[in-house]
Amino acid sequence: MNDLKNYTIKQVEEFFAQGQVDEEFLAACQQDSRKAVGTLLRRYQREQADRERVAALYSYEREFWAKGCEFVAGVDEAGRGPLAGPVSVAAVILPHDLYLPKINDSKKISAKVREELYDEIMDKAIAVKAAFVDARTIDRVNIYQATINGMYESIFGLTQEPQAVLIDAVKLENLNVPSLSIIKGDAKSASIAAASIIAKVNRDRLMDEYDKEYPEYGFAHHKGYGTAEHIAALRQYGPCPIHRHSFEPVRSMSDPQFEVPL
């Protein structure tokens, strides 16, 4: 196929859609003077580059698959740092080498892309389990332990028992399957990235609901993080029931006699 002039733009688009692409076809696209063909070619090249990037995100999973661990769970959290709301945790088991366009650390992609990926992960994942650990528990056990508790809850709640677990940053000592803690794992493992997206979207949606209940704080804007808007609202109204009283400056704004709940 050295010349595409006898094919309409729609037909060329169909060739791409059906995967009828080889080096000869790509060379013909490059030679074609039609702007729409150039657009289709660049879109295909971007997708191929993204497929290669996503495939590389399964390197840790492949190490476990090669050892006979078919079901590898990724685990991550969202919301360790905010002054209000729960920490959100998720565990996800993906099919081998599932292509999820644009998947990455949830903090590196837009809210729109996160929402799209959330739906695709929920639809295509082998298993997903999410958990919230509320502010009262965070105050009682500290944020690190609350995150650990949420991770165990998510892993043990999966409908498909994992044979190995990949975790973002923290170590989980009480698992009965092999595990690996990966620093910045949500940017290095597809499974952890998927878990980070589920955790992030779940938490953002919950904070949007809290915004309706406590509109004076602006939770829909900052999701509980310590922005100038949030601090100003805290100074004006004081903490509400979902604030973390063990976090500064909430603690200092609370009753001086505040005690961490039992």
Residue, then its C-alpha position, 0 to 999 in steps of 0.5 A: m500500500n504505497d498510495l492512499k489517494n484512492y481511500t477516503i479519510k473514513q476508510v483510512e480511519e477504519f484501517f487504524a481502528q481495525g489494527q490493519v497497520d504495518e510499516e508500509f501503511l504508516a509510510a503511506c500515511q506520512q506521504d499523504s498530503r491530507k491534513a486529516v490523515g496526518t492527524l490520524l497518524r499522530r493519534y496512532q503514534r501517541e497511542q502506541a507510545d502510551r501502550e509502550r509506557v503502560a506495558a512497562l508499568y507491569s514490570y513488577e507484576r510480571e516478576f510475580w506472574a513469572k513465579g506463578c502468582e497469577f493474581v497480583a494486587g496493587v494497594d495505595e491510599a489518598g488523603r494522608g495529608p488533609l486536615a479533614g475527612p478520611v484517608s481513602v485506601a484501595a486494592v486492585i487486581l488487574p488482568h495481565d497486561l490490561y491496557l488502561p489509556k493514560i494510567n499513572d499516579s492519580k496526582k499526575i492526571s486530570a480529574k476528567v481522566r481519573e474519572e474515565l479511568y475509574d469507570e474502566i478500572m471498576d469495569k475491567a478489574i478482576a477485583v477491587k476493594a476500597a475502604f475509608v478510615d475516618a478522622r476519629t480513628i485517625d486521631r485515635v491511632n495516628i495517620y500512619q496506622a490508620t493507613i495501614n489498617g485501611m490497606y489490610e481491610s482493602i486487601f483482605g476484602l478482595t473477592q479474589e484472594p491475591q497471591a502477591v501484593l504490591i504496596d505504595a511506599v509502606k510495608l505490611e508485615n502481616l500478609n500471608v502472601p509475598s509482598l513488595s513495597i515500592i517507593k513512588g509505586d503509583a508511578k511505577s506499577a499499573s496495579i498500584a496506579a489503579a488503586s491510587i485512582i480508585a482511592k483518590v476518586n472515592r475520596d474526592r466524591l466523598m469530600d464533595e458530599y461533605d461540602k454539601e453538609y458543611p458548605e462553609y469550609g469549601f471542601a469541594h475545592h480543596k478536599g480537606y487540604g490545608t489551603a488558605e481558604h480552608i485555614a480562613a474558614l477554620r479560624q472563622y467557624g472552628p473545626c467541624p465533626i470531620h476535622r482531624h483534631s490530632f493535626e495542626p493547626v486544627r489541634s490548636m484551634s480546638d478546645p485546649q482540653f481536647e483529648v484524642p478519643l478512645 
